[in-house]
C-alpha cells in the first residue's frame, strides 16, 4: 500500500541513495512570527541579562503554568 507522505522508490520519491528528497517529506511544524514593532529597546547590558532587546517580549517563564487546562 502506498503511503502518501512517504512515497515508495517505485513512485520516484527517493533519491539514488535511497533517502527521501526534502520536497517529498511532510512538514514537521509551521511557525507564525508576527512583525515586531520597533519601539523602545533595552540598553545592551539589560538586553543581555533579559534575553531580548524588546520590553514587549520580556515575559516571565512560569514553570508548570498552563492556561489551557
Predicted model as a PDB file, atoms N, CA, C, CB and O in Angstrom, pLDDT in the B-factor column:
MODEL        1                                                                  
ATOM      1  N   UNK A   1       0.845  -1.186   0.000  1.00 51.00           N  
ATOM      2  CA  UNK A   1       0.000   0.000   0.000  1.00 51.00           C  
ATOM      3  C   UNK A   1       0.881   1.236   0.000  1.00 51.00           C  
ATOM      4  CB  UNK A   1      -0.956   0.005   1.217  1.00 51.00           C  
ATOM      5  O   UNK A   1       1.835   1.321   0.773  1.00 51.00           O  
ATOM      6  N   UNK A   2       0.574   2.177  -0.847  1.00 54.00           N  
ATOM      7  CA  UNK A   2       1.358   3.406  -0.987  1.00 54.00           C  
ATOM      8  C   UNK A   2       1.026   4.385   0.140  1.00 54.00           C  
ATOM      9  CB  UNK A   2       1.095   4.063  -2.360  1.00 54.00           C  
ATOM     10  O   UNK A   2      -0.144   4.642   0.420  1.00 54.00           O  
ATOM     11  N   UNK A   3       2.053   4.924   0.779  1.00 56.00           N  
ATOM     12  CA  UNK A   3       1.875   5.930   1.809  1.00 56.00           C  
ATOM     13  C   UNK A   3       2.026   7.293   1.144  1.00 56.00           C  
ATOM     14  CB  UNK A   3       2.899   5.743   2.984  1.00 56.00           C  
ATOM     15  O   UNK A   3       3.057   7.557   0.525  1.00 56.00           O  
ATOM     16  N   UNK A   4       1.031   8.161   1.256  1.00 58.00           N  
ATOM     17  CA  UNK A   4       1.087   9.445   0.551  1.00 58.00           C  
ATOM     18  C   UNK A   4       2.135  10.382   1.129  1.00 58.00           C  
ATOM     19  CB  UNK A   4      -0.266  10.117   0.592  1.00 58.00           C  
ATOM     20  O   UNK A   4       2.552  11.318   0.446  1.00 58.00           O  
ATOM     21  N   UNK A   5       2.580  10.163   2.373  1.00 57.00           N  
ATOM     22  CA  UNK A   5       3.596  11.024   2.968  1.00 57.00           C  
ATOM     23  C   UNK A   5       5.011  10.543   2.689  1.00 57.00           C  
ATOM     24  CB  UNK A   5       3.381  11.117   4.453  1.00 57.00           C  
ATOM     25  O   UNK A   5       5.944  11.345   2.645  1.00 57.00           O  
ATOM     26  N   UNK A   6       5.176   9.244   2.500  1.00 55.00           N  
ATOM     27  CA  UNK A   6       6.492   8.682   2.227  1.00 55.00           C  
ATOM     28  C   UNK A   6       6.382   7.774   1.004  1.00 55.00           C  
ATOM     29  CB  UNK A   6       7.042   7.897   3.465  1.00 55.00           C  
ATOM     30  O   UNK A   6       6.197   6.564   1.135  1.00 55.00           O  
ATOM     31  N   UNK A   7       6.500   8.372  -0.196  1.00 54.00           N  
ATOM     32  CA  UNK A   7       6.326   7.587  -1.411  1.00 54.00           C  
ATOM     33  C   UNK A   7       7.382   6.492  -1.536  1.00 54.00           C  
ATOM     34  CB  UNK A   7       6.373   8.493  -2.627  1.00 54.00           C  
ATOM     35  O   UNK A   7       8.502   6.631  -1.045  1.00 54.00           O  
ATOM     36  N   UNK A   8       7.011   5.418  -2.193  1.00 53.00           N  
ATOM     37  CA  UNK A   8       7.946   4.312  -2.370  1.00 53.00           C  
ATOM     38  C   UNK A   8       8.966   4.660  -3.440  1.00 53.00           C  
ATOM     39  CB  UNK A   8       7.199   3.016  -2.739  1.00 53.00           C  
ATOM     40  O   UNK A   8       8.805   5.631  -4.178  1.00 53.00           O  
ATOM     41  N   UNK A   9      10.018   3.853  -3.513  1.00 46.00           N  
ATOM     42  CA  UNK A   9      11.056   4.071  -4.503  1.00 46.00           C  
ATOM     43  C   UNK A   9      10.473   3.948  -5.908  1.00 46.00           C  
ATOM     44  CB  UNK A   9      12.210   3.077  -4.305  1.00 46.00           C  
ATOM     45  O   UNK A   9      10.907   4.643  -6.827  1.00 46.00           O  
ATOM     46  N   UNK A  10       9.498   3.069  -6.071  1.00 48.00           N  
ATOM     47  CA  UNK A  10       8.881   2.868  -7.380  1.00 48.00           C  
ATOM     48  C   UNK A  10       8.186   4.130  -7.875  1.00 48.00           C  
ATOM     49  CB  UNK A  10       7.886   1.719  -7.321  1.00 48.00           C  
ATOM     50  O   UNK A  10       8.101   4.360  -9.081  1.00 48.00           O  
ATOM     51  N   UNK A  11       7.685   4.954  -6.946  1.00 48.00           N  
ATOM     52  CA  UNK A  11       6.984   6.164  -7.358  1.00 48.00           C  
ATOM     53  C   UNK A  11       7.940   7.330  -7.570  1.00 48.00           C  
ATOM     54  CB  UNK A  11       5.938   6.537  -6.329  1.00 48.00           C  
ATOM     55  O   UNK A  11       7.504   8.434  -7.895  1.00 48.00           O  
ATOM     56  N   UNK A  12       9.237   7.099  -7.389  1.00 50.00           N  
ATOM     57  CA  UNK A  12      10.206   8.159  -7.637  1.00 50.00           C  
ATOM     58  C   UNK A  12      10.423   9.079  -6.464  1.00 50.00           C  
ATOM     59  CB  UNK A  12       9.782   8.957  -8.799  1.00 50.00           C  
ATOM     60  O   UNK A  12      11.032  10.135  -6.635  1.00 50.00           O  
ATOM     61  N   UNK A  13       9.951   8.731  -5.265  1.00 52.00           N  
ATOM     62  CA  UNK A  13      10.086   9.607  -4.115  1.00 52.00           C  
ATOM     63  C   UNK A  13      11.441   9.588  -3.450  1.00 52.00           C  
ATOM     64  CB  UNK A  13       9.079   9.258  -3.128  1.00 52.00           C  
ATOM     65  O   UNK A  13      11.736  10.443  -2.615  1.00 52.00           O  
ATOM     66  N   UNK A  14      12.280   8.614  -3.813  1.00 52.00           N  
ATOM     67  CA  UNK A  14      13.583   8.508  -3.172  1.00 52.00           C  
ATOM     68  C   UNK A  14      14.686   8.828  -4.157  1.00 52.00           C  
ATOM     69  CB  UNK A  14      13.785   7.116  -2.586  1.00 52.00           C  
ATOM     70  O   UNK A  14      14.538   8.628  -5.362  1.00 52.00           O  
ATOM     71  N   UNK A  15      15.792   9.324  -3.635  1.00 56.00           N  
ATOM     72  CA  UNK A  15      16.948   9.608  -4.461  1.00 56.00           C  
ATOM     73  C   UNK A  15      17.724   8.321  -4.703  1.00 56.00           C  
ATOM     74  CB  UNK A  15      17.846  10.677  -3.804  1.00 56.00           C  
ATOM     75  O   UNK A  15      17.353   7.261  -4.199  1.00 56.00           O  
ATOM     76  N   UNK A  16      18.801   8.416  -5.473  1.00 60.00           N  
ATOM     77  CA  UNK A  16      19.631   7.252  -5.768  1.00 60.00           C  
ATOM     78  C   UNK A  16      20.225   6.647  -4.496  1.00 60.00           C  
ATOM     79  CB  UNK A  16      20.747   7.634  -6.734  1.00 60.00           C  
ATOM     80  O   UNK A  16      20.502   5.448  -4.452  1.00 60.00           O  
ATOM     81  N   UNK A  17      20.422   7.471  -3.460  1.00 65.00           N  
ATOM     82  CA  UNK A  17      20.984   6.972  -2.212  1.00 65.00           C  
ATOM     83  C   UNK A  17      19.939   6.268  -1.354  1.00 65.00           C  
ATOM     84  CB  UNK A  17      21.606   8.111  -1.432  1.00 65.00           C  
ATOM     85  O   UNK A  17      20.275   5.709  -0.309  1.00 65.00           O  
ATOM     86  N   UNK A  18      18.671   6.286  -1.782  1.00 69.00           N  
ATOM     87  CA  UNK A  18      17.612   5.642  -1.019  1.00 69.00           C  
ATOM     88  C   UNK A  18      16.955   6.562  -0.013  1.00 69.00           C  
ATOM     89  CB  UNK A  18      18.153   4.450  -0.316  1.00 69.00           C  
ATOM     90  O   UNK A  18      16.044   6.144   0.703  1.00 69.00           O  
ATOM     91  N   UNK A  19      17.398   7.807   0.056  1.00 75.00           N  
ATOM     92  CA  UNK A  19      16.814   8.767   1.006  1.00 75.00           C  
ATOM     93  C   UNK A  19      15.728   9.580   0.326  1.00 75.00           C  
ATOM     94  CB  UNK A  19      17.901   9.704   1.583  1.00 75.00           C  
ATOM     95  O   UNK A  19      15.772   9.800  -0.885  1.00 75.00           O  
ATOM     96  N   UNK A  20      14.762  10.022   1.103  1.00 72.00           N  
ATOM     97  CA  UNK A  20      13.705  10.877   0.561  1.00 72.00           C  
ATOM     98  C   UNK A  20      14.249  12.262   0.261  1.00 72.00           C  
ATOM     99  CB  UNK A  20      12.523  10.971   1.538  1.00 72.00           C  
ATOM    100  O   UNK A  20      15.067  12.794   1.011  1.00 72.00           O  
ATOM    101  N   UNK A  21      13.796  12.836  -0.830  1.00 78.00           N  
ATOM    102  CA  UNK A  21      14.154  14.211  -1.145  1.00 78.00           C  
ATOM    103  C   UNK A  21      13.386  15.132  -0.207  1.00 78.00           C  
ATOM    104  CB  UNK A  21      13.851  14.548  -2.639  1.00 78.00           C  
ATOM    105  O   UNK A  21      12.268  14.806   0.192  1.00 78.00           O  
ATOM    106  N   UNK A  22      13.960  16.270   0.151  1.00 74.00           N  
ATOM    107  CA  UNK A  22      13.359  17.199   1.106  1.00 74.00           C  
ATOM    108  C   UNK A  22      11.945  17.603   0.682  1.00 74.00           C  
ATOM    109  CB  UNK A  22      14.236  18.444   1.253  1.00 74.00           C  
ATOM    110  O   UNK A  22      11.056  17.707   1.528  1.00 74.00           O  
ATOM    111  N   UNK A  23      11.728  17.830  -0.605  1.00 77.00           N  
ATOM    112  CA  UNK A  23      10.403  18.275  -1.044  1.00 77.00           C  
ATOM    113  C   UNK A  23       9.352  17.167  -0.962  1.00 77.00           C  
ATOM    114  CB  UNK A  23      10.480  18.794  -2.466  1.00 77.00           C  
ATOM    115  O   UNK A  23       8.156  17.444  -1.056  1.00 77.00           O  
ATOM    116  N   UNK A  24       9.785  15.921  -0.787  1.00 78.00           N  
ATOM    117  CA  UNK A  24       8.849  14.808  -0.660  1.00 78.00           C  
ATOM    118  C   UNK A  24       8.487  14.493   0.783  1.00 78.00           C  
ATOM    119  CB  UNK A  24       9.426  13.586  -1.304  1.00 78.00           C  
ATOM    120  O   UNK A  24       7.642  13.631   1.030  1.00 78.00           O  
ATOM    121  N   UNK A  25       9.100  15.164   1.725  1.00 77.00           N  
ATOM    122  CA  UNK A  25       8.859  14.891   3.143  1.00 77.00           C  
ATOM    123  C   UNK A  25       7.734  15.782   3.675  1.00 77.00           C  
ATOM    124  CB  UNK A  25      10.153  15.108   3.965  1.00 77.00           C  
ATOM    125  O   UNK A  25       7.582  16.913   3.212  1.00 77.00           O  
ATOM    126  N   UNK A  26       6.945  15.298   4.636  1.00 80.00           N  
ATOM    127  CA  UNK A  26       5.869  16.121   5.206  1.00 80.00           C  
ATOM    128  C   UNK A  26       6.454  17.217   6.088  1.00 80.00           C  
ATOM    129  CB  UNK A  26       4.883  15.248   6.021  1.00 80.00           C  
ATOM    130  O   UNK A  26       7.553  17.072   6.622  1.00 80.00           O  
ATOM    131  N   UNK A  27       5.723  18.299   6.236  1.00 79.00           N  
ATOM    132  CA  UNK A  27       6.136  19.379   7.126  1.00 79.00           C  
ATOM    133  C   UNK A  27       6.023  18.907   8.568  1.00 79.00           C  
ATOM    134  CB  UNK A  27       5.281  20.653   6.895  1.00 79.00           C  
ATOM    135  O   UNK A  27       5.013  18.317   8.951  1.00 79.00           O  
ATOM    136  N   UNK A  28       7.044  19.161   9.363  1.00 81.00           N  
ATOM    137  CA  UNK A  28       7.022  18.770  10.767  1.00 81.00           C  
ATOM    138  C   UNK A  28       6.335  19.811  11.636  1.00 81.00           C  
ATOM    139  CB  UNK A  28       8.429  18.535  11.265  1.00 81.00           C  
ATOM    140  O   UNK A  28       5.740  19.481  12.661  1.00 81.00           O  
ATOM    141  N   UNK A  29       6.420  21.062  11.224  1.00 84.00           N  
ATOM    142  CA  UNK A  29       5.828  22.139  12.019  1.00 84.00           C  
ATOM    143  C   UNK A  29       5.660  23.373  11.140  1.00 84.00           C  
ATOM    144  CB  UNK A  29       6.705  22.465  13.267  1.00 84.00           C  
ATOM    145  O   UNK A  29       6.269  23.487  10.077  1.00 84.00           O  
ATOM    146  N   UNK A  30       4.837  24.277  11.601  1.00 83.00           N  
ATOM    147  CA  UNK A  30       4.673  25.565  10.932  1.00 83.00           C  
ATOM    148  C   UNK A  30       4.798  26.633  12.002  1.00 83.00           C  
ATOM    149  CB  UNK A  30       3.294  25.666  10.168  1.00 83.00           C  
ATOM    150  O   UNK A  30       4.365  26.439  13.138  1.00 83.00           O  
ATOM    151  N   UNK A  31       5.381  27.746  11.640  1.00 84.00           N  
ATOM    152  CA  UNK A  31       5.566  28.817  12.613  1.00 84.00           C  
ATOM    153  C   UNK A  31       4.777  30.050  12.210  1.00 84.00           C  
ATOM    154  CB  UNK A  31       7.048  29.163  12.759  1.00 84.00           C  
ATOM    155  O   UNK A  31       4.426  30.240  11.046  1.00 84.00           O  
ATOM    156  N   UNK A  32       4.512  30.870  13.194  1.00 82.00           N  
ATOM    157  CA  UNK A  32       3.927  32.184  12.968  1.00 82.00           C  
ATOM    158  C   UNK A  32       4.754  33.164  13.776  1.00 82.00           C  
ATOM    159  CB  UNK A  32       2.400  32.234  13.369  1.00 82.00           C  
ATOM    160  O   UNK A  32       4.851  33.049  14.998  1.00 82.00           O  
ATOM    161  N   UNK A  33       5.340  34.112  13.102  1.00 79.00           N  
ATOM    162  CA  UNK A  33       6.168  35.112  13.771  1.00 79.00           C  
ATOM    163  C   UNK A  33       5.667  36.494  13.387  1.00 79.00           C  
ATOM    164  CB  UNK A  33       7.672  34.943  13.399  1.00 79.00           C  
ATOM    165  O   UNK A  33       5.974  36.980  12.299  1.00 79.00           O  
ATOM    166  N   UNK A  34       4.896  37.138  14.269  1.00 77.00           N  
ATOM    167  CA  UNK A  34       4.390  38.466  13.938  1.00 77.00           C  
ATOM    168  C   UNK A  34       5.530  39.478  13.861  1.00 77.00           C  
ATOM    169  CB  UNK A  34       3.351  38.916  14.973  1.00 77.00           C  
ATOM    170  O   UNK A  34       6.565  39.312  14.507  1.00 77.00           O  
ATOM    171  N   UNK A  35       5.335  40.505  13.081  1.00 80.00           N  
ATOM    172  CA  UNK A  35       6.333  41.560  12.974  1.00 80.00           C  
ATOM    173  C   UNK A  35       6.477  42.254  14.312  1.00 80.00           C  
ATOM    174  CB  UNK A  35       5.957  42.572  11.875  1.00 80.00           C  
ATOM    175  O   UNK A  35       5.482  42.604  14.948  1.00 80.00           O  
ATOM    176  N   UNK A  36       7.694  42.450  14.733  1.00 71.00           N  
ATOM    177  CA  UNK A  36       7.968  43.168  15.974  1.00 71.00           C  
ATOM    178  C   UNK A  36       8.002  44.660  15.669  1.00 71.00           C  
ATOM    179  CB  UNK A  36       9.312  42.695  16.620  1.00 71.00           C  
ATOM    180  O   UNK A  36       8.742  45.102  14.790  1.00 71.00           O  
ATOM    181  N   UNK A  37       7.211  45.424  16.387  1.00 76.00           N  
ATOM    182  CA  UNK A  37       7.231  46.874  16.213  1.00 76.00           C  
ATOM    183  C   UNK A  37       8.480  47.432  16.864  1.00 76.00           C  
ATOM    184  CB  UNK A  37       5.960  47.529  16.812  1.00 76.00           C  
ATOM    185  O   UNK A  37       8.722  47.201  18.049  1.00 76.00           O  
ATOM    186  N   UNK A  38       9.272  48.164  16.103  1.00 84.00           N  
ATOM    187  CA  UNK A  38      10.497  48.740  16.636  1.00 84.00           C  
ATOM    188  C   UNK A  38      10.115  49.978  17.439  1.00 84.00           C  
ATOM    189  CB  UNK A  38      11.516  49.089  15.492  1.00 84.00           C  
ATOM    190  O   UNK A  38       9.840  51.043  16.886  1.00 84.00           O  
ATOM    191  N   UNK A  39      10.105  49.811  18.734  1.00 86.00           N  
ATOM    192  CA  UNK A  39       9.692  50.883  19.634  1.00 86.00           C  
ATOM    193  C   UNK A  39      10.841  51.088  20.614  1.00 86.00           C  
ATOM    194  CB  UNK A  39       8.330  50.542  20.383  1.00 86.00           C  
ATOM    195  O   UNK A  39      11.992  51.221  20.199  1.00 86.00           O  
ATOM    196  N   UNK A  40      10.549  51.114  21.870  1.00 91.00           N  
ATOM    197  CA  UNK A  40      11.575  51.245  22.901  1.00 91.00           C  
ATOM    198  C   UNK A  40      12.378  49.945  22.965  1.00 91.00           C  
ATOM    199  CB  UNK A  40      10.938  51.579  24.291  1.00 91.00           C  
ATOM    200  O   UNK A  40      11.830  48.856  22.797  1.00 91.00           O  
ATOM    201  N   UNK A  41      13.663  50.072  23.207  1.00 93.00           N  
ATOM    202  CA  UNK A  41      14.519  48.888  23.362  1.00 93.00           C  
ATOM    203  C   UNK A  41      15.341  49.042  24.629  1.00 93.00           C  
ATOM    204  CB  UNK A  41      15.450  48.690  22.121  1.00 93.00           C  
ATOM    205  O   UNK A  41      15.602  50.150  25.097  1.00 93.00           O  
ATOM    206  N   UNK A  42      15.745  47.892  25.176  1.00 95.00           N  
ATOM    207  CA  UNK A  42      16.610  47.896  26.353  1.00 95.00           C  
ATOM    208  C   UNK A  42      18.026  48.333  25.974  1.00 95.00           C  
ATOM    209  CB  UNK A  42      16.637  46.500  27.009  1.00 95.00           C  
ATOM    210  O   UNK A  42      18.436  48.201  24.821  1.00 95.00           O  
ATOM    211  N   UNK A  43      18.753  48.845  26.933  1.00 96.00           N  
ATOM    212  CA  UNK A  43      20.180  49.078  26.762  1.00 96.00           C  
ATOM    213  C   UNK A  43      20.854  47.715  26.632  1.00 96.00           C  
ATOM    214  CB  UNK A  43      20.779  49.907  27.959  1.00 96.00           C  
ATOM    215  O   UNK A  43      20.300  46.707  27.071  1.00 96.00           O  
ATOM    216  N   UNK A  44      22.038  47.676  26.036  1.00 96.00           N  
ATOM    217  CA  UNK A  44      22.720  46.416  25.739  1.00 96.00           C  
ATOM    218  C   UNK A  44      22.920  45.539  26.975  1.00 96.00           C  
ATOM    219  CB  UNK A  44      24.058  46.701  25.105  1.00 96.00           C  
ATOM    220  O   UNK A  44      22.682  44.334  26.907  1.00 96.00           O  
ATOM    221  N   UNK A  45      23.351  46.113  28.101  1.00 96.00           N  
ATOM    222  CA  UNK A  45      23.605  45.296  29.292  1.00 96.00           C  
ATOM    223  C   UNK A  45      22.314  44.699  29.853  1.00 96.00           C  
ATOM    224  CB  UNK A  45      24.300  46.134  30.368  1.00 96.00           C  
ATOM    225  O   UNK A  45      22.313  43.562  30.326  1.00 96.00           O  
ATOM    226  N   UNK A  46      21.222  45.451  29.803  1.00 95.00           N  
ATOM    227  CA  UNK A  46      19.928  44.958  30.274  1.00 95.00           C  
ATOM    228  C   UNK A  46      19.406  43.887  29.308  1.00 95.00           C  
ATOM    229  CB  UNK A  46      18.905  46.129  30.405  1.00 95.00           C  
ATOM    230  O   UNK A  46      18.901  42.850  29.740  1.00 95.00           O  
ATOM    231  N   UNK A  47      19.529  44.143  27.997  1.00 94.00           N  
ATOM    232  CA  UNK A  47      19.059  43.193  26.994  1.00 94.00           C  
ATOM    233  C   UNK A  47      19.764  41.849  27.127  1.00 94.00           C  
ATOM    234  CB  UNK A  47      19.269  43.755  25.594  1.00 94.00           C  
ATOM    235  O   UNK A  47      19.122  40.806  27.006  1.00 94.00           O  
ATOM    236  N   UNK A  48      21.070  41.854  27.372  1.00 95.00           N  
ATOM    237  CA  UNK A  48      21.805  40.598  27.544  1.00 95.00           C  
ATOM    238  C   UNK A  48      21.327  39.851  28.778  1.00 95.00           C  
ATOM    239  CB  UNK A  48      23.308  40.864  27.645  1.00 95.00           C  
ATOM    240  O   UNK A  48      21.257  38.622  28.774  1.00 95.00           O  
ATOM    241  N   UNK A  49      21.005  40.572  29.812  1.00 93.00           N  
ATOM    242  CA  UNK A  49      20.513  39.947  31.041  1.00 93.00           C  
ATOM    243  C   UNK A  49      19.105  39.382  30.869  1.00 93.00           C  
ATOM    244  CB  UNK A  49      20.528  40.956  32.183  1.00 93.00           C  
ATOM    245  O   UNK A  49      18.792  38.318  31.403  1.00 93.00           O  
ATOM    246  N   UNK A  50      18.255  40.095  30.124  1.00 92.00           N  
ATOM    247  CA  UNK A  50      16.851  39.700  29.967  1.00 92.00           C  
ATOM    248  C   UNK A  50      16.626  38.727  28.809  1.00 92.00           C  
ATOM    249  CB  UNK A  50      15.998  40.928  29.760  1.00 92.00           C  
ATOM    250  O   UNK A  50      15.612  38.029  28.783  1.00 92.00           O  
ATOM    251  N   UNK A  51      17.570  38.670  27.839  1.00 90.00           N  
ATOM    252  CA  UNK A  51      17.429  37.766  26.708  1.00 90.00           C  
ATOM    253  C   UNK A  51      16.658  38.338  25.532  1.00 90.00           C  
ATOM    254  CB  UNK A  51      16.769  36.532  27.154  1.00 90.00           C  
ATOM    255  O   UNK A  51      16.342  37.608  24.594  1.00 90.00           O  
ATOM    256  N   UNK A  52      16.350  39.620  25.561  1.00 90.00           N  
ATOM    257  CA  UNK A  52      15.661  40.292  24.457  1.00 90.00           C  
ATOM    258  C   UNK A  52      15.947  41.783  24.532  1.00 90.00           C  
ATOM    259  CB  UNK A  52      14.125  40.021  24.499  1.00 90.00           C  
ATOM    260  O   UNK A  52      16.197  42.326  25.608  1.00 90.00           O  
ATOM    261  N   UNK A  53      15.906  42.433  23.383  1.00 91.00           N  
ATOM    262  CA  UNK A  53      16.064  43.894  23.406  1.00 91.00           C  
ATOM    263  C   UNK A  53      14.713  44.589  23.504  1.00 91.00           C  
ATOM    264  CB  UNK A  53      16.810  44.375  22.154  1.00 91.00           C  
ATOM    265  O   UNK A  53      14.644  45.789  23.772  1.00 91.00           O  
ATOM    266  N   UNK A  54      13.635  43.832  23.284  1.00 89.00           N  
ATOM    267  CA  UNK A  54      12.299  44.432  23.272  1.00 89.00           C  
ATOM    268  C   UNK A  54      11.571  44.213  24.592  1.00 89.00           C  
ATOM    269  CB  UNK A  54      11.473  43.859  22.126  1.00 89.00           C  
ATOM    270  O   UNK A  54      11.329  43.066  24.969  1.00 89.00           O  
ATOM    271  N   UNK A  55      11.218  45.271  25.300  1.00 91.00           N  
ATOM    272  CA  UNK A  55      10.469  45.117  26.544  1.00 91.00           C  
ATOM    273  C   UNK A  55       9.136  44.380  26.348  1.00 91.00           C  
ATOM    274  CB  UNK A  55      10.213  46.480  27.155  1.00 91.00           C  
ATOM    275  O   UNK A  55       8.685  43.678  27.253  1.00 91.00           O  
ATOM    276  N   UNK A  56       8.510  44.530  25.193  1.00 86.00           N  
ATOM    277  CA  UNK A  56       7.237  43.868  24.931  1.00 86.00           C  
ATOM    278  C   UNK A  56       7.356  42.352  24.849  1.00 86.00           C  
ATOM    279  CB  UNK A  56       6.650  44.390  23.657  1.00 86.00           C  
ATOM    280  O   UNK A  56       6.361  41.645  25.012  1.00 86.00           O  
ATOM    281  N   UNK A  57       8.557  41.846  24.599  1.00 86.00           N  
ATOM    282  CA  UNK A  57       8.773  40.397  24.535  1.00 86.00           C  
ATOM    283  C   UNK A  57       9.307  39.837  25.841  1.00 86.00           C  
ATOM    284  CB  UNK A  57       9.731  40.060  23.413  1.00 86.00           C  
ATOM    285  O   UNK A  57       9.494  38.627  25.965  1.00 86.00           O  
ATOM    286  N   UNK A  58       9.549  40.686  26.801  1.00 89.00           N  
ATOM    287  CA  UNK A  58      10.124  40.284  28.077  1.00 89.00           C  
ATOM    288  C   UNK A  58       9.012  39.762  28.981  1.00 89.00           C  
ATOM    289  CB  UNK A  58      10.875  41.466  28.749  1.00 89.00           C  
ATOM    290  O   UNK A  58       8.383  40.518  29.721  1.00 89.00           O  
ATOM    291  N   UNK A  59       8.786  38.449  28.904  1.00 85.00           N  
ATOM    292  CA  UNK A  59       7.722  37.815  29.680  1.00 85.00           C  
ATOM    293  C   UNK A  59       8.332  36.825  30.666  1.00 85.00           C  
ATOM    294  CB  UNK A  59       6.703  37.103  28.749  1.00 85.00           C  
ATOM    295  O   UNK A  59       9.326  36.173  30.347  1.00 85.00           O  
ATOM    296  N   UNK A  60       7.763  36.707  31.833  1.00 80.00           N  
ATOM    297  CA  UNK A  60       8.309  35.753  32.808  1.00 80.00           C  
ATOM    298  C   UNK A  60       8.032  34.313  32.382  1.00 80.00           C  
ATOM    299  CB  UNK A  60       7.715  36.012  34.205  1.00 80.00           C  
ATOM    300  O   UNK A  60       7.009  34.026  31.761  1.00 80.00           O  
ATOM    301  N   UNK A  61       8.942  33.422  32.720  1.00 79.00           N  
ATOM    302  CA  UNK A  61       8.740  31.996  32.492  1.00 79.00           C  
ATOM    303  C   UNK A  61       8.155  31.409  33.760  1.00 79.00           C  
ATOM    304  CB  UNK A  61      10.074  31.277  32.096  1.00 79.00           C  
ATOM    305  O   UNK A  61       8.792  31.424  34.813  1.00 79.00           O  
ATOM    306  N   UNK A  62       6.946  30.894  33.658  1.00 79.00           N  
ATOM    307  CA  UNK A  62       6.270  30.310  34.812  1.00 79.00           C  
ATOM    308  C   UNK A  62       6.253  28.803  34.637  1.00 79.00           C  
ATOM    309  CB  UNK A  62       4.824  30.873  34.975  1.00 79.00           C  
ATOM    310  O   UNK A  62       5.358  28.254  33.994  1.00 79.00           O  
ATOM    311  N   UNK A  63       7.243  28.139  35.211  1.00 79.00           N  
ATOM    312  CA  UNK A  63       7.363  26.701  35.072  1.00 79.00           C  
ATOM    313  C   UNK A  63       6.120  25.995  35.599  1.00 79.00           C  
ATOM    314  CB  UNK A  63       8.604  26.201  35.799  1.00 79.00           C  
ATOM    315  O   UNK A  63       5.673  26.247  36.718  1.00 79.00           O  
ATOM    316  N   UNK A  64       5.576  25.117  34.783  1.00 77.00           N  
ATOM    317  CA  UNK A  64       4.404  24.346  35.177  1.00 77.00           C  
ATOM    318  C   UNK A  64       3.088  25.068  34.955  1.00 77.00           C  
ATOM    319  CB  UNK A  64       4.517  23.970  36.605  1.00 77.00           C  
ATOM    320  O   UNK A  64       2.029  24.458  35.105  1.00 77.00           O  
ATOM    321  N   UNK A  65       3.118  26.342  34.605  1.00 72.00           N  
ATOM    322  CA  UNK A  65       1.879  27.081  34.393  1.00 72.00           C  
ATOM    323  C   UNK A  65       1.288  26.716  33.042  1.00 72.00           C  
ATOM    324  CB  UNK A  65       2.122  28.600  34.485  1.00 72.00           C  
ATOM    325  O   UNK A  65       2.014  26.619  32.053  1.00 72.00           O  
ATOM    326  N   UNK A  66      -0.003  26.516  32.991  1.00 72.00           N  
ATOM    327  CA  UNK A  66      -0.675  26.185  31.745  1.00 72.00           C  
ATOM    328  C   UNK A  66      -2.055  26.858  31.773  1.00 72.00           C  
ATOM    329  CB  UNK A  66      -0.795  24.620  31.551  1.00 72.00           C  
ATOM    330  O   UNK A  66      -2.844  26.658  32.697  1.00 72.00           O  
ATOM    331  N   UNK A  67      -2.315  27.650  30.750  1.00 66.00           N  
ATOM    332  CA  UNK A  67      -3.593  28.353  30.689  1.00 66.00           C  
ATOM    333  C   UNK A  67      -4.713  27.493  30.121  1.00 66.00           C  
ATOM    334  CB  UNK A  67      -3.450  29.601  29.862  1.00 66.00           C  
ATOM    335  O   UNK A  67      -5.889  27.817  30.290  1.00 66.00           O  
ATOM    336  N   UNK A  68      -4.358  26.391  29.444  1.00 64.00           N  
ATOM    337  CA  UNK A  68      -5.345  25.552  28.769  1.00 64.00           C  
ATOM    338  C   UNK A  68      -5.498  24.211  29.481  1.00 64.00           C  
ATOM    339  CB  UNK A  68      -4.949  25.331  27.304  1.00 64.00           C  
ATOM    340  O   UNK A  68      -5.162  23.164  28.927  1.00 64.00           O  
ATOM    341  N   UNK A  69      -5.990  24.249  30.670  1.00 56.00           N  
ATOM    342  CA  UNK A  69      -6.165  23.004  31.432  1.00 56.00           C  
ATOM    343  C   UNK A  69      -7.563  22.477  31.275  1.00 56.00           C  
ATOM    344  CB  UNK A  69      -5.856  23.218  32.911  1.00 56.00           C  
ATOM    345  O   UNK A  69      -7.899  21.438  31.843  1.00 56.00           O  
TER     346      UNK A  69                                                      
ENDMDL                                                                          
END                                                                             
